[in-house]
Amino acid sequence: MEQTIDPTLGPVLARTGDERAVLTSFLDFHRAVLLRKLRGLSDADARRRLVPSATTLAGLVKHLTLVERNWFPTLLAPEPGDVYLHSEEDAVASFTLGDHESIVGLTEAYERACARSREVAASVDLDHVVPHPQLGEVSVRWILVHMIEETARHAGHADILRELTDGECGAL
């Protein structure tokens, strides 16, 4: 019996791909999982604090938008005025929502940041090394692996928060 593979599962489709295809498909998969956690929620539900920390579904998307910008364009293709954010204040602010921020706006900002990240990452070799203000130097390969870890970890947080919100769970 022939098995069919769900075409939305990029990592499965890239299972025999080259290193870049595997890395980018896993990152894109976890990016999509994060956004799926917001699907069908009201702005109030996405902002609701369900755990002792300030972590919310909407805050996770805002945070990962900053993370995308920090690790890809700011490090690999900085423009005048770009500053790598890494203080504790920056971290707190990345989760803090303004009154005007909505699921739609946060999602659009995240999607734009991810598209820019894809563009920047695709323009350099995996072995390309850049200076990092805290770590010394990092390769593009290392950045991609780190971003898979960071995004997957927060997608897991989002899964728990969504389950606490309305009982919905699972990656798809």
N, C-alpha and C positions, 0 to 999 in steps of 0.2 A: 504494500500500500504506500503510495507516494504521500509524503508529508508536505503540507503547504506552510510557508513562512509568512507571518504577518508582515507586509511591506512597511509598516510604520516602525518596525524594530531595526533601526539602522545598524546597531552593533551585530545583529544576526546576519544582515546582508553583507557586512564588511568582514565576516569571519575568515575569509581567505585573502583579504586586501592587504595592501602594504601598511607599514607602520603608521603613516599619517592618516590613512583612511580609517584604520582601527581607532586611533586616538580621537580624531575629530568626530567619528560617529558616536563613540561613547559620550563625549562631551555634549554633542547635540541632543542625544537621547535624554540626558539628565536635565538639560535646559528645557526641553519640551515637557518632561514630567513636572517640573516646577510650575510651568504655566498651566498645565492641566489641573493643578490643584486649585487654581482660582476660578476655573470654569463653572459658571452657574451661581457664583456667590455674589451677594450684595457687597457694596463697599463697607458697610457696617460689619458684616461677617468677616471680611478680609482683614479688618482693623482690630478685631476683637482679641484681647489678651486672654489666653487660656492657660498659660503657664506663668510661674513667678517672674521669669525674665520679661523683658520688653519685646520678645520675639512674637511677631504676628505673621500671618500669611503675606499681607501686603508689605510688611517690613522686610521679609526675606527677599522679595523681588527687588525692592529698592536697594538692599544691601548688595545683592548679586550684580545689580547694574553697575554699582561703583566698583566692585571687584573685577568685572569684565573690563571696564575702562582702565583700571589701575594696571592689570597684568598684561594687557595686549597693547592698545595704542600708547599709553603713557610710557611703558618700558620699551616697546619695539619700534614705535613710530611717533615719537613725541612731537607735538606742535608747540610753538611758543606759548609759554604760560602754563603748560601741563606740569603738574606737581604730583608726585607719587604720594598718596595719602596712607599713613601708617600709624598715626597716633591713636591713643585710646579714645580721645574726643572724636576723631574721624570715624572710628568704629561705632561708637554710640550714635553719632549723627546718621550713619548709613542705614540704621534701622528705624530712625525716628521719622514719623510721618507728619507732614504739614496738613493743615485743614483742607487745603485745595487738592491734595493728591487723591486720585481715584484708581481703581483697578485698571480702567482703560488707559489712563496716562502712564501708570507704572508699567503696564504690559508693553505699551508702545516704546517706552524708553528702554526697557530691557531688550526688546527685539532689535531696536536700532543698535544698542551696545553690542549685542551678540553678532549682528551682521558686520559691524566694524571689526570686531575681534576676529571673525572668520577671514575677512579681507586681509587684515594685517598679518595674521598667522600664516596664511597661504603664501604671502609674499617673501617669506624667509625660510631658509633651510632649518630642519629640526636641530641641527648641530650649531646653529647660530647662537652665539653667547653675547649677553648684554650685561652691563653693570646693574646691580640691584642695591638700593640704599641700605638694606639690612643684611643681605646674604652674601654680598661680595659680587658674585657673578651667577647667572642662571642661563640655561640653554632654553631654546624654544620647546624642545622635547620636555624638559622639566616643567616649564610653565603649563603645557598642555596636561601633563599628568597631575600637577597640582590643581588645576582648574577642574579636572574630572572629580578629584577628591572633594574639593570645596563645594562644587555644585551638587554632587551626589549627597553629601552630608546634609546640605540645606534642603534638598528635595526630600530627604527622609524626615527632616523636621516638619516640612510642609505636609507630608503625608500624615503625620501624627496630628498636626493642628487641624487638618481637614477632617480627619476621623472624629476628633473632639467636637468639631463644629456641627457636622450633620451626619456622621456615621459613614461617609463615603471613604473608601480606601482602595489602595492598589495603584500601580504605576500608570495604567492605561484607562 
